[in-house]
């Protein structure tokens, strides 16, 4: 298992953290934050372990980040 996969698995295997985040932040912010898990794991692997993702991973990371950049402001503008 690569370090990116292992750090991703470490973050997602704790239902206690997930329940706490859901209760504190709400479902919309929590689900959005969970989408940052993959880019975050890649960043941790690059900074701490000196491992970089394969070239094909960069477009996927870009799609995730652009999607979040489009959705988060739209969610804030939506009337409650």
Beta strands, then each sheet from edge to edge (+ up, - down):
end
